């Protein structure tokens, strides 16, 4: 079995599946969740977006385009949007 790929964020911290990240997307900053780690890119799902038949909110990004965020600030942000 192949080892899982190791990706680092802009600050040099390791990115894991399920982690919350701040990511640049279409000229804005979004909060997203890491869905899958592939050998080259990271699949993310943008938090609190409306999904439609033509838009799922899932995108591929490079590790240096995001920063891992954690702590009570993320929890409060996600609760505030609901």
C-alpha positions, 0 to 999 in steps of 0.5 A, a space after each residue: 500500500 502506498 503511503 499517504 502524500 504529505 502536503 504542507 500549507 503556506 506556513 509549513 504545517 502538515 495538512 490532513 484530511 478533515 482539517 479546516 483551512 482558509 483558502 484563496 478562491 476566485 479573488 476571495 478568502 474562503 473557509 473549507 474542509 479538506 476532503 481528499 489528499 492526492 499526490 499533487 493536489 488537495 480536494 477541498 469543499 467550501 463550507 456553507 455554500 449552496 450546492 446545485 446540480 451544476 455546483 458542488 463546492 468542491 475544488 482542487 487546490 495546491 497546499 501553498 494556496 491555503 493555511 490550516 486554521 483551528 481553534 474556537 475561531 473556526 467553530 464560531 465562524 461556522 456557527 455564525 453562518 448557519 
